[in-house]
Amino acid sequence: MVLKDPNHKGRTREEMGLRPFTEVEIRSNILEMDVCITQSHIARLLKGVNKRNILSNFRANPQFQEKIKAEIFEKRKNAGLNLVSSLKDEFKVLFKILTLSVFPRDNLPKHLTYEDKYCLYFLSKGIKINLSASIFEHLCDCIKESHDKSLARVAHPRLLSELFYQTKLIERLKENFEAYVEEVRGCILDAEVLIELDLKWKDDIRTSLESLVLRS
């Protein structure tokens, strides 16, 4: 507002006709329909508590560094390099799940970020984190990176699709812009991921075309 009109400098949000600030918002436009996404929206979608530990608060906190190294990495010389290949087997599987669902990325990275390490450690210890805050921050980072590098990329497609579905946005798009709406199903995480991670041989995996049924 101030950049567009310097006369607004020094005025309050109310004086400029803006709503009171409550939290950071992601604003966009989909086929002439305004969209606003907040951390609270994600928390409600996940049916989680919008508080507890926030991963970004641990960025410069050395408290857990040695504990994390001992818990999630194999005892090798290169464990300090944050290599995915140095993770213990169970954490390789957990990390694969994280990169496919919680913090999706285009390709499985070779190195772990501080968020990756803390998330894996907290999962192993049953320490609860503010998942909605972590996902919202990751979404903001992905959007910023897309703008900076001019990338056509959609972060958290499954989460956003579910958010748009529950808020009836998909329904409105089908009514007004049906030609632009397409259903795409994501990949399914199954036991074959163990082959990809070199944890099992192909002959070790048994598959079936029949659906599994839980015994009561």
N, C-alpha and C positions, 0 to 999 in steps of 0.2 A: 504493500500500500504506500509506504513512504517513498519507495523508489519510483513509483508511478506519479505520485503527487507529493513533493517535498513539504507542502503546507500541512501534511498530516504529522510531521515530526513533532514529538512531544505530547501528542494526544493519546488518550487511553483507547482501548479496543471499543469500549462503549461509545466514545465520542466519534469514532470512525464508523460506527454502525455494524461492528463485528460482535459475534457471540463471545461470551466469556471463555477463556482458554481453560480446558479441563485436562486434555491429554493430546499427544502427538497424533495427527491424522494423515493418512495416505489418501490423497484425492486424485481421481482420474475420471475419464469419460469413456463409456462403452456405447458406441452407436447412438450418440446424442443423449445418453442417460448418465447423469452424474452418479459417481460411486465414491463412497467414503468408508475407509477401513481403519479401525483402531485396535489397539491391544485388547480392549474390553470386548470387542466383537469376537476376537479369536478365543479369548478365555471362555466366553459364553458358548461358542461353538464346540470347544473341547470339553465343556462342562467341568472346567478346572477352577482352582482358586487363584485369583489374580494377585498373588503375593508370594511369600517365601523367597528362597535364594535366587538371585538373578546372576546368570553365568558371567555377564560382562563385568560385574563387580569384582570378580576374582582375577581379572587380567594381570594386575600387578601384585597379586597376593602370593608370596612364596610359601605360605603355610603348608600347602598340600603337595608341593613339588616332589619331594622325596617319597612321600606316601603313594602318590600317583605312579611314579616310576616303578616302585616295587610291586604295585598292585596290577597294573595293566600290561607292562612290558616284560618280555623274556629277559633273562639275565645275560645280556650280551653287551659287547663294547659299544655297539651303535645304538643302544636303547635311548641314549640321550639326544639322538638326532630327530626324535619324534617320527620315526618311520612307521608306516602302517604295517610293513612286513615284519617289524619287531614286536608287534602286539602278540599277546598270548592268544591261542586259538579261539577261546570263547569270546574274546574282545574283538577279534577280526570279524566274527559273525555279527556281534552287536553293532560294530561300526558300519558294516554293510547295511544293516537295517536302518541305522540312523541316516545314512546317505541316500537311501531309497525313499524314506518316508518322512522322518522328522526334519532333517536339514538336506533336502534333495539337491544333488549336483549333477552336472552333465556327465562327468566321469569320476570313477573312484580315485581320489587323490593319493599321492604317494606319502604325503606328510600330514600330520594331524595339527589342527589349530588348537589354541588353548581351550576353546569351547568344546572341541571334540574330546580332549583329554579329561576335562572336568566332568563332562556329561557321562562319559564311560565310568569314571571313578564313582560319581554319585549314584549311578545306577547299580553298581556292584555293592555299594554300601547301604542302599535303600534310603539315601538322603534325597528328600523332595526338593525340586527346583520349580521356579516359575516358568513353566514351559511356554505359556502364551507370550511372556516377555521375550524369551529367547527366539521364538519363531518370528515375532513382530520385528525384532532387531535384525534378524537374518533377512527378512523380507525387504526391509528398508535398505540394507547393504546391497542386496541384489539389484534393487531398482536403481540405486545410485551408480553401481558399477555398469549397468546397462546404459544409463545416460552418458556416463563418462567415456565409455568405449563404443558407443553407438551400436549396441548389440540388441537384436530382436530376441528377447528371452523372457519366458514366463516363469517366475519363481513360485514354488509351492502350488503347482497346478491342481493337485487333488484337493488341497485345503481350500483354495479359492473357489474351485468348482462347487464344493459342498456349501461354502458360505453363500455363493450366488444362488444355489438351489434352494437353500432354506429361507433366504430372504425374498424368494419369488422372482428374482431377477431373470433366471433362466426362462421362467414361464412368460415373462413380459417380452423377452427376446424372441421366443418362439412365436408369440402373437404378432409381433411387428416386423421381425427380421429373420424369419424362419430359415432362409437360405444361408444365413451366417452361423447357424447353430448345428453343431455336429457332435455326436457322442463318440469319445475315444476312451478305450479302457487301458489302464496302466498295466505294467508288467506285474506278474504274481511272484512273490517271493516263496520259493519252495526249497526242497532239499538239494536241488541241483546247484544252488549257490555254494554249497560245500565243495563241489568240484571246481568251480571258478576260483575259489580261495585256496585251492590245492590242499584241502583238508581231507578229502575223500577221493577215491578213484571212481570212475563211472560205473564199474561193475559192483561197487559197494552200495549203490543207490537202487532201491526197488520202487517202481512206480505202479500205479493202478488207475484205470479209467473210471472205476467206481468211486462214488463219494464216500468219504469216511463218516461214520455215524458214532457219536459218543454213546457209550453204554451207560444206562441209568442205574 
